[in-house]
Amino acid sequence: MAGLMNGFGCFTHAVVRGIPQSLAREALRSGSLEVDLLKAQEEHDEYVSVLKHRLGLEVIELPADETLPDCVFVEDAAVVCGDTALITRPGAESRRKETEAMKKALIELDLNIVEMADESATLDGGDVLFTGREFFVGLSKRTNQRGAEILADTFKDYAVSTIPVLDRLHLKSFCSMAGPGLIAIGSSEPAQKVLKIQKNQFIRVTGSAVYFTLEVDQ
């Protein structure tokens, strides 16, 4: 989810994108599971409904693009904090055109736009976890150190710590914010390794503790 934010957990807007038919046969994925397009569409519709009707957000719905099979995963195309939007440079070259529609949508929201123009940098938003006090950036197959450095330069008011992601696609494949001061971590072995790193880095960066809840990985 991306949008305007005034402090952690206070959102007014969300940007989503439709599911292309090409998702099932051409999207990048780390596993071999088949994609049930009908089920995916039902879940996507429910997700958008929750954003609109339960959370009361203004939802910007971008159309699907059949030439971009992964375009429904909008969080990878930008990182938004406050009134600034960092347009990323996705690690998979096939996904880089996804940022064009996202950039246009965020400009229309009157955000300050920063573009990641350095061709040595890669950053997927799925590797960026914002706690409300600092950023954790997963160094993965899709995000590198230079990408993390550009994020740190863009959001200078916040500390940025990097975490190696070795066994999953993205940092947020197994962890996510569950509320202020609360990070939900998966119960798998790779997730627990990240848990140990995050605990140590959170205390080092902020001088305080964070509570974690463990959930079974899907």
N, C-alpha and C positions, 0 to 999 in steps of 0.2 A: 504494500500500500504506500502511495506517495501522495503528498499534498501539503497544505499549509499547516504549520505547527507552531503553537505557542506553549512551549514546555512539554515535557514528555507526557504522552497519553492524551493530549488535547488536539484533536484533528478536526478540520472543517471540510476538507476535500479528499477525494480518492480518485486515482486514475486506474481504469481497468481497460482491458482489450479483449475483443472477441476471440473465440477459438476457431482457428482455420481447420478445414478438413484435412489439410496436409500434416497436421499435428500427428495423426495416427501412424503415418507411414514414413515421414521424413524428419521428424523432430529428433534432436540430439537427446540421448538418455544414457544413463549409466547402467541400467539393467535391461533385461530382455522381456519385461512384461508388456503385454499387448495393451493398447489404449482403447478403452470403450468410449467412443466419441459421444454417444448418447448420454452415458452416465456422466462424462466430463461436462457436458453442456448443462445437465440438470444441476450439478454441483456448482458450476459457475453462476448459473442463474440465481441459485439460493444465496451464494456469497454476495452477489450484487444487491439482492434484496435486503440482506442483513445490513450492508453498508448504508443503504438508503433509508430503510424503514425502522430498523432497530437502533442504529447508531446516529441516524439523522445527518449523514454526510451528503454533501453535494458530489455526485459521482459523475466524472467525465468518462464516457464510454467511447473508446477508440475502436474503429472497425478492424476486423481480422484482415490479415494480408496473407493470401495463399502462397506467396513467394517467400514468406518468413514463417516457417512452421512452428518456431518457438515463441512467436510474438506475444502469446497470452501471458508469458512470464514477465510482466512489465517491471518488476522491481529491479531486474538486472540492468535496465537501461538508464537509471538515474538514481542518485542519492539526494534526498531533500531534507534539509534541516533549517528551521526558521524560514527566512525569506530567500534562501539560496538553494539552487539546484545544481548539482554536479552531474553533467551528462557524461556517462561512463564510456569506456572503450572495452566492450565485452571481449573475453578471452577467445571465444570462438569467432573466427572471421565471418562465418555465415550469419552471425547475429548482429553485426555492427550496424546494419541499416535500420534495425529496430529503434535506434536512438532518434531517428529523424522525426517520427510521429510524436514521440515522447517530448522532444525538445519543443516542438510547436505547441503542444498542449500546455507545457509549463510556462512558455512565454505568454500565452493567453491568460494564465493565472497571475501574470505580472510579477513573476519571480525573477531574481537575479540569476542569470545563467552563466555557468562556468563550464567550458568544454575541455575535455581531456584530449589535447591535440598531440601529445608526445607519443610517437609511434612505438616507443619501447615500453610503454605502459599498458597494462591490462587491468581491468577492474569489473567484476560483476557485482551488482547490488546484493545478490544472494550471499556474498561473503562479508557484508557489512552489517554489524549489529550495533545499534545505537542504544545506549542504556538510559539516555537522558542526562548523563554526566560525562560520558566519554564514548569513543568508538572502539570496537574490536574489529579488526579486519583479518579475515582468514586468507592466508597465503596458500593458494590451491592451484589446480590445473588451469583455472580461469582468471586468477588474480595474482599479480606479482608485486614485489616490493616497491617498484616505481609507482604503480597504481595507488598503493597505500600512502606513499609520500605525497602524491598530488592531492589525495583526499585530506591529508593532514594540513597541507598548505591552504586548501579551500576552507576548511572549518577550523580556523586557528584558535577559537575559543575553547576547544575541547581537546583533551589528551587522546592520542591514538596509539593503540597497542596492536601488534600483529600476533597472530596465532597460526602455527602450521596446521594445515588440513591435509592429511595424507590418505585417508581411507574413504572419503566421501566427496561428492561433487563440490559442495559449498559449505561454509561454516554453518549457515542456517539450515542445512540438511538435518542437523540434529540438535539445534538449540534455537531459542527464540525468547524475546521478552514476553513475560506473562503478566507484567504490571510493574509499577515503580519499585526498583530495588529487587526484582524477582526475575530470574532467568530459568526457563524450563529447559532441562537437558535430557536427552534420550538415555536409555539404560544400556545401549550397546557398548561394547568394549572401546571402539573409536570415540564414541561420545564421552565416555568416562575419562579418557585421556585428555580430551579438550576441557572437561570439567576441572581437572587438576590444574591445568595451565591457566584457565580463566580465573579460578579462585586466587591463585598467587598474583596474577597480574592486576586483578581488580583491587586487591588490598594494597599492592605497591603503588598503583596510580592514584587511588582516592584516599587511602589511609583508613578505609572502613570495610566492613564485611558485606557480603551479599548473600541472600538466601536462594537456594536452588530447590527446585522440585523435579523429581525424576519421573519420567513417563516412558512407557514401553515404546520402542521404535516400531513404526509401521513398515 
